[in-house]
């Protein structure tokens, strides 16, 4: 938990510990990076405005070094400020003032998503099917140039693993399971984030970040396209030898099984 306000730090840590979490505290950005290096936490709750090193820069360094999810807190309740946090790699954000109970729920939700793959892999290695999320494939799903392995919590493009945040992985996984389908931002916010209400710019920013990681030219996307006035459509089709895209007849599992 990183915040330079001792009152916020004390209250939030008390709620997190009451929910069963082990919590380390940092009052500034440099201390946060040192703790991340020493402790390798499962999650970082990070204030936007910090002394010594700004929260945005802390988030960038954490996300570029470790696969640690970040929830950002901001007192600047402006869209541009929230977008800055998401573009720096934050998986979620809350605007101050916020309810400590809501923060605890957000922490639990993000950790549940990151822990799901480990639980699935453990069950699979034990020869058990229990614990798998309903509707997810039990074998890697290959469609176009993408391979989704939910047990390993890995997405590959052209055989190379993609470096994704928790939310980016969830979003791209959802899009892969709903190819050639127009999905509104409200639908994605509900299905991927689990929010009935929220800032739709959250979806916009994550779509832009995904394009930077999967498109040959993010400014002119061919895979993840905007359907103006409606939402987004994902067409996971491979590049042909001339640069054209030929849509496959169906999605197949990595072992050739029709999905």
N, C-alpha and C positions, 0 to 999 in steps of 0.2 A: 504494500500500500504506500503510494508516494503522494505526499501533499505537504506544502509548507505551512498550512494552517493547523496548529496543534489541536484545536477543538475538533475540526473535521477529522483529523487523523485519529484522535481518541475515540470519537463516536463510531466512525466506520469500522475501526478495528474491533471495537467491542461487539458490534453486531456480527461481524464476520467470525469472530472467535465463538460467539454464542451459537452460530450455525455449524460449528465443528471444524472450522478452518484453522490451520496454523498460519499466522500472519507475521511477516517481518515489515518493519516500518522504515521509511526513508523520507527526510525532510527536503531534499533537493535532488536535482537531476544527476549530479555526479555520484552521490551516494546510491541512487537507484541503480545506476550501471554497475557499481561495485557489488551491490547485493545480488544483482542478476547474474554476475559472473561467479560469485561465491556459492549462491544458493540454488541457482537454476530453478526458479519457481515454476509452478504449473500455470500461473496467470499473474499478470501485473495490472493493478488498478492505478491509473496514472493521471495526475492533475495536469491540465494544459499549461498553466502559468506557474513556473518553478524558478527558483533562484539557481545560479551557477550554470544551469543547462536547461533550456526550454523543453517542455514536455513533448513537443512535436519532434525535436531532434532526438530526445531519449527514445521515443517510439520508433523512429527510423533506425536507430542503432540496434535496438533490441530486435526488431523484426529482421534486420539484415544479418544478424549473427545467430539468433536462436529461433526455434519454432515455438515461441511463447506467445499465447494470445494476450491481447492488450485491451482493456476497457478504459476509455479516456473520460475524464471529468472536465467540464468546461464551465466557467462562469460567464463566458462570452456567448450568449444565446443568439448567435448570428449564424446564418446558413454557411457563409464562407468559412467561419471558424470550425464548424462541425466537419465540413468537407475537407479542410486541411488535416484534421485528425484522421479521418478515414483514408485519405490519400497517403498519409504517413504509414499506414498499415494497421491502424486500430481496427479491432474486430467489432467493437460496439462503443457507444458513448452515452453519457448522461449529462444533462445540463443542470448546473446548480441554480437554485436549491433543488435537491432531490431527496427522495425518501431512502433512508438506509436499507429499509426492507426491499425496496425495488432493486437496489444495487446488489443485495444478496441474491435475489432471484436471477438477475442478469449474470452474476458470477456462476451460479449453479448451472444455468442454461449453457453458457460457453464451455464450462468444464465437462458437462454431460456430452456435448458434441465431440470434444477432443478425446474423451475417454471411451466413446462408443466403439471406435475402431479397435482399440486395445482389447476391449471385452470380447468383440467379435473374433479377433485373431486368437485369443486364448481359448474360446469355446471351440473354434475350428480345429486348433491343434489338439484339443482334448477329444475331438470326434463328436462334439455336441453341436446341435443346431440351435439350442436355446440361446436367447439373448440377442439374436440378430434382429435388427430393425425390420419390421414388416415392409414388404415391397422392394427391399434391396436385393440385388442379385448375389448369389452365394459364390459365383465364379466371376473372374474379371470380365467386364463388358467391353467389347471392342466395337467402336462405331466410327467410321471414317478414319482419321489419323489419331483418334483418342482411345485410350484404354483406361477404364475406371476399375480400380481394385479397392473395394470398400474394406475388405479385411485388413489390407496393408495400409489403408487410408492414403492411397496414392493415385494420382492422375498423371498419365504419361501422354505426351504429344510427340509423334514420330519416334516413340520408344524412349524418349527422354523424360524423366520425372519433372513435373512442374513445381516450382516453389510457390506455394499458395498459403495465404492466411486461412484460418478456420472458416471464416465466412466465404472467402473466395472458393474454397474447396466445396463447401455446401452448395453454393450457387451453381458452380459449374457441374457438379454431380446432378443437381436437379435438372439443369438444362439438358444434360446428356440423356436423362431418362424421359425427357419430353421434347424430342427433336422435331423440327419443322412445325412447331406449335407456337402461336402468338400468345405471349404471357404478359399481362399488365403488371405495372410496378406494384399495385396493390396486391395482386395475386402472389408475386414473388416475396413481398414483405411478409405476407401471411404464411406462405408455405416454407420459405427458407429461414426467415428470422423468427417465425412464430408470433408475430405481432399483429394484432387486429388494427392497431392504430400506430402511426409513426411517421417520421420524416421521409418522404419518398426520395429525397436526394441521397439517402443511404444506398438505395438500389442503384441510382444513377452513377454514383461514385464507384461502386463495386463493379458495375458493368464496364466502366472506363478502365479500371485496373485490370480486369480480365482481358480486355482487348489488347492492352499493352503486353500481355504475356502469351497470347495465343494467336494474334493476328500478324500477318506479314507486314501489313501497313495499318496500324491502329486508326489512322485518320480516315481510312476508307475500308471499313470492316467488311469481310465477306462471310465470316463464320457467324458472328453475333451481330445481327442487324437490327436497326431500329425500324419499327413499323410506326410511322408518325401518327400520333394521336391515339395509339392503342397500347404499344409496349415494345417487346423485343421478341425476336425469333432466332433460334439457334439452329443453324444448318451445318452439322459436323461432317462435311464431305471432304474427301482428300483432294489435294492439288494434283491435277494431271500434268503430263510432261510439258504441255504448252502454257501452263499457268491457269488453265480452265479448271472448273470443279465439276466432277461427275458424281451425282448423288448415288449412293448405294441403294440396292433394292430393299435392304433390311438391316437392322442392327443384329450383330451376332456376338455371342460370347466368345471369349478368347479361345475356347476349345472347339469352336465351330457351331455351337448350339444356337438355334434360332431363338431370339428373345421376343 
